[in-house]
Amino acid sequence: MRVRVALERSPGEAGPSEDWLWAEPLGSGRYRVESCPFFAYGISRDDIVGAAGAPEAGAPQFDEVVEKSGHRTLRVALDPALEIGAPEVQQLLGQLIERGCTHELLRPKLVAIDLPPEVALEAVAALLEQGAHDGVLLWEWADPRLS
């Protein structure tokens, strides 16, 4: 099932108006997030979220994070000259996997990175900083907090 997350946008601001997260229904309007957000902030994989609306009536609308899981989310935008299949991008994704992260791709240029609780945030941030320094990517903290 998917949960809709409305995104705050200023009038005329580019970008989507909502993000969609895969989530497992837990009952009583609560859902466990099963994907990384590409646009929403403050939400990570395995967080428990509250969402309004009956699942059978369509995607419930995100209300709040009820319980943090300890996972964190970072996002990467690739240099416009690079594609996901470029060797330097594949090397970076491989290094993230070696450190215990997983990622999801929104082709052709966006990567959402999941950091499980046991992964050192500083090591992953240093890897991304190096990629930014090398001109391969831009990155941001989408949800670096543990609780």
C-alpha positions as CSV (number, residue, x, y, z in Angstrom):
1,M,0.0,0.0,0.0
2,R,1.1,3.6,-0.5
3,V,0.8,6.6,1.7
4,R,0.7,10.1,0.3
5,V,2.9,12.8,1.8
6,A,1.9,16.4,0.9
7,L,4.9,18.6,0.2
8,E,5.0,22.3,1.1
9,R,5.7,24.3,-2.0
10,S,5.7,28.1,-2.5
11,P,3.6,29.4,-5.3
12,G,5.5,28.8,-8.6
13,E,8.1,26.6,-6.9
14,A,9.2,23.7,-9.1
15,G,8.8,20.1,-8.0
16,P,6.2,17.6,-7.1
17,S,3.3,18.4,-4.8
18,E,3.5,15.1,-3.0
19,D,5.7,12.1,-2.3
20,W,4.5,8.5,-2.2
21,L,5.8,6.0,0.3
22,W,5.3,2.2,0.3
23,A,4.0,1.3,3.7
24,E,2.6,-1.7,5.6
25,P,-0.7,-1.1,7.3
26,L,-0.6,-1.8,11.1
27,G,-4.2,-0.8,11.9
28,S,-5.7,2.2,13.6
29,G,-4.3,4.6,11.0
30,R,-0.7,3.6,11.5
31,Y,1.7,2.4,8.9
32,R,5.3,1.1,8.8
33,V,7.3,2.9,6.0
34,E,8.9,0.4,3.6
35,S,10.6,2.8,1.2
36,C,12.8,5.9,1.2
37,P,11.2,9.2,0.5
38,F,12.6,11.1,-2.6
39,F,11.1,14.5,-1.7
40,A,9.6,14.4,1.9
41,Y,11.8,15.4,4.9
42,G,11.8,13.9,8.4
43,I,10.7,10.4,7.4
44,S,12.8,7.2,7.0
45,R,12.4,3.5,6.3
46,D,10.7,1.5,9.1
47,D,9.3,4.7,10.8
48,I,5.8,4.3,12.1
49,V,3.6,7.0,10.7
50,G,0.0,8.1,11.2
51,A,-2.1,8.6,8.1
52,A,-5.7,9.6,7.6
53,G,-8.2,8.0,5.2
54,A,-9.4,4.5,4.7
55,P,-7.0,2.4,2.7
56,E,-9.8,1.1,0.6
57,A,-10.8,4.7,-0.4
58,G,-7.3,5.3,-1.9
59,A,-3.9,6.2,-0.5
60,P,-4.1,7.5,3.1
61,Q,-2.7,11.0,3.7
62,F,0.4,11.2,6.0
63,D,-0.3,13.1,9.2
64,E,2.8,12.6,11.4
65,V,5.7,10.4,12.4
66,V,4.5,8.4,15.4
67,E,7.7,6.5,16.1
68,K,11.2,6.8,14.7
69,S,12.9,3.6,13.7
70,G,16.5,4.7,14.0
71,H,16.9,4.6,10.2
72,R,18.1,7.8,8.5
73,T,17.6,9.1,5.0
74,L,20.1,11.0,2.7
75,R,19.5,12.0,-0.9
76,V,21.8,12.4,-3.9
77,A,21.2,14.3,-7.1
78,L,23.7,13.3,-9.8
79,D,25.7,15.7,-11.9
80,P,23.6,16.4,-15.1
81,A,26.4,14.9,-17.3
82,L,26.2,11.5,-15.4
83,E,23.7,8.7,-15.6
84,I,23.1,6.0,-12.9
85,G,25.1,3.5,-15.0
86,A,28.3,5.7,-15.0
87,P,31.3,4.0,-13.5
88,E,31.8,6.6,-10.8
89,V,28.2,6.4,-9.8
90,Q,28.2,2.6,-9.7
91,Q,31.4,2.8,-7.6
92,L,29.7,5.2,-5.1
93,L,26.6,3.0,-4.9
94,G,28.8,0.0,-4.3
95,Q,30.6,1.8,-1.5
96,L,27.3,2.7,0.1
97,I,26.2,-1.0,0.0
98,E,29.6,-2.1,1.5
99,R,28.9,0.2,4.4
100,G,25.5,-1.3,5.0
101,C,23.2,1.2,3.3
102,T,20.5,0.5,0.7
103,H,19.2,2.8,-1.9
104,E,16.4,3.4,-4.2
105,L,16.6,5.1,-7.6
106,L,14.3,7.6,-9.2
107,R,15.8,7.7,-12.7
108,P,17.6,9.3,-14.2
109,K,19.2,11.4,-11.5
110,L,17.9,10.9,-7.9
111,V,19.0,8.4,-5.3
112,A,17.4,8.0,-1.9
113,I,19.8,6.4,0.6
114,D,18.7,4.4,3.7
115,L,21.1,4.3,6.6
116,P,20.2,1.6,9.1
117,P,20.8,2.4,12.8
118,E,24.1,0.4,12.9
119,V,25.6,2.4,10.0
120,A,28.0,5.3,10.9
121,L,26.4,8.5,9.6
122,E,29.8,10.3,9.5
123,A,31.4,7.7,7.2
124,V,28.5,7.9,4.7
125,A,28.5,11.7,4.9
126,A,32.3,11.7,4.2
127,L,31.8,9.5,1.2
128,L,29.1,11.8,-0.2
129,E,31.2,14.9,0.6
130,Q,34.0,13.4,-1.5
131,G,31.5,12.7,-4.4
132,A,30.4,16.4,-4.1
133,H,34.0,17.6,-4.1
134,D,34.7,15.5,-7.2
135,G,31.7,17.1,-9.0
136,V,29.8,13.8,-9.3
137,L,26.8,14.7,-7.1
138,L,25.0,17.0,-4.8
139,W,23.6,15.6,-1.6
140,E,21.3,16.5,1.3
141,W,20.2,15.4,4.7
142,A,16.6,14.3,4.3
143,D,16.3,12.8,7.8
144,P,19.5,12.5,9.7
145,R,18.0,12.2,13.2
146,L,17.6,9.0,15.1
147,S,14.6,10.0,17.2
